[in-house]
Amino acid sequence: MIVKNAEFVISAVGPKQYPDDHLPEIALAGRSNVGKSSLINKFINRKNLARTSSKPGKTQTLNYYRINGNQFYFVDLPGYGFAQVSQSVKEKWGHFIEAYLVKRENLCGVIQLVDLRHPPSKDDIAMYDWLMQLHKEVLVVATKCDKVSKGQWQKHIKQVREGLKADKSQQIVVFSAETGQGLEELHAWVEKHIAGEPFTLEE
């Protein structure tokens, strides 16, 4: 996939604010500071379209990024886990994230980011279980691999797979926003999933 242009479009908290141009959408889920914004910027080869922050919980809406004009959207979900926000705000996030994941017909797949350096957190496991229950197409991206020696990658991938209780068919991509490791696999997965029909909630 060659990314020629990308732009931030809208921050949404409900269906009335979603874009209505029916483009395929790929959602990004992960705990705060796992590297969602860095992944977006590396994917589109831009330094700061998606703003990164050292303060957990900065993303508080569904942030839509339109890629290649009319090809697809990245939808960045609020980070879970260590966000330094009130319980009431977290509950609010939960409602609009659930509404999006369950009901959005344009959603073609979800990229779930986990930190390769550590076992999946309880929130990582809960999100993965939920996505499986919703029958979503999921790519697990293990970020920050440049912080782990290459000889240890397989050990850490096994740790991620076992922690999520993911079967052998689950693709796990080792990724670094610093070096670009895994970018080609990420491009290929996105290209494949936006080419098909959008996935809808099964009856």
LINLINUR-V589617 format. One record per residue. SS is DSSP state (hx for helix, st for strand, lp for the rest). PHI is phi as a letter, one per 30 degrees, with the letter a starting at -180 (* if undefined). Layout:
BEGIN
ss->SS phi->PHI
ss->SS phi->PHI
END
This chain:
BEGIN
ss->lp phi->*
ss->lp phi->c
ss->lp phi->c
ss->lp phi->c
ss->lp phi->a
ss->st phi->a
ss->st phi->a
ss->st phi->d
ss->st phi->c
ss->st phi->a
ss->st phi->c
ss->st phi->b
ss->lp phi->b
ss->lp phi->a
ss->hx phi->e
ss->hx phi->d
ss->hx phi->c
ss->lp phi->d
ss->lp phi->e
ss->lp phi->c
ss->lp phi->c
ss->lp phi->i
ss->lp phi->d
ss->st phi->d
ss->st phi->b
ss->st phi->c
ss->st phi->c
ss->st phi->c
ss->st phi->b
ss->st phi->l
ss->st phi->d
ss->lp phi->e
ss->lp phi->i
ss->lp phi->d
ss->lp phi->j
ss->hx phi->d
ss->hx phi->d
ss->hx phi->d
ss->hx phi->d
ss->hx phi->e
ss->hx phi->d
ss->hx phi->d
ss->hx phi->e
ss->hx phi->c
ss->lp phi->h
ss->lp phi->b
ss->lp phi->d
ss->lp phi->b
ss->lp phi->d
ss->lp phi->c
ss->lp phi->d
ss->lp phi->c
ss->lp phi->b
ss->lp phi->d
ss->lp phi->c
ss->lp phi->e
ss->lp phi->i
ss->lp phi->d
ss->lp phi->d
ss->lp phi->b
ss->lp phi->b
ss->st phi->d
ss->st phi->c
ss->st phi->c
ss->st phi->b
ss->st phi->d
ss->st phi->c
ss->lp phi->h
ss->lp phi->i
ss->lp phi->b
ss->lp phi->c
ss->st phi->a
ss->st phi->c
ss->st phi->d
ss->st phi->b
ss->st phi->d
ss->lp phi->d
ss->lp phi->e
ss->lp phi->d
ss->st phi->c
ss->lp phi->j
ss->lp phi->c
ss->lp phi->e
ss->lp phi->d
ss->lp phi->b
ss->lp phi->d
ss->hx phi->d
ss->hx phi->d
ss->hx phi->d
ss->hx phi->d
ss->hx phi->d
ss->hx phi->d
ss->hx phi->e
ss->hx phi->e
ss->hx phi->d
ss->hx phi->d
ss->hx phi->d
ss->hx phi->d
ss->hx phi->e
ss->hx phi->d
ss->hx phi->d
ss->hx phi->d
ss->hx phi->c
ss->lp phi->d
ss->lp phi->d
ss->lp phi->d
ss->st phi->d
ss->st phi->c
ss->st phi->l
ss->st phi->b
ss->st phi->c
ss->st phi->c
ss->st phi->c
ss->st phi->b
ss->st phi->d
ss->lp phi->e
ss->lp phi->d
ss->lp phi->b
ss->lp phi->d
ss->lp phi->e
ss->lp phi->d
ss->hx phi->e
ss->hx phi->d
ss->hx phi->e
ss->hx phi->d
ss->hx phi->d
ss->hx phi->d
ss->hx phi->d
ss->hx phi->e
ss->hx phi->d
ss->hx phi->d
ss->hx phi->d
ss->hx phi->d
ss->lp phi->d
ss->lp phi->h
ss->lp phi->d
ss->lp phi->d
ss->st phi->b
ss->st phi->c
ss->st phi->c
ss->st phi->c
ss->st phi->c
ss->st phi->d
ss->lp phi->i
ss->hx phi->d
ss->hx phi->d
ss->hx phi->c
ss->lp phi->b
ss->lp phi->d
ss->hx phi->e
ss->hx phi->d
ss->hx phi->c
ss->hx phi->e
ss->hx phi->d
ss->hx phi->d
ss->hx phi->d
ss->hx phi->d
ss->hx phi->d
ss->hx phi->d
ss->hx phi->d
ss->hx phi->d
ss->hx phi->d
ss->hx phi->d
ss->hx phi->d
ss->lp phi->h
ss->lp phi->d
ss->lp phi->d
ss->lp phi->d
ss->lp phi->d
ss->lp phi->d
ss->lp phi->d
ss->st phi->b
ss->st phi->c
ss->st phi->d
ss->lp phi->b
ss->lp phi->b
ss->lp phi->d
ss->lp phi->d
ss->lp phi->c
ss->lp phi->i
ss->lp phi->e
ss->lp phi->i
ss->hx phi->d
ss->hx phi->d
ss->hx phi->d
ss->hx phi->d
ss->hx phi->e
ss->hx phi->d
ss->hx phi->d
ss->hx phi->d
ss->hx phi->e
ss->hx phi->d
ss->hx phi->d
ss->hx phi->d
ss->hx phi->d
ss->lp phi->d
ss->lp phi->d
ss->lp phi->e
ss->lp phi->d
ss->lp phi->c
ss->lp phi->d
ss->lp phi->d
ss->lp phi->d
END
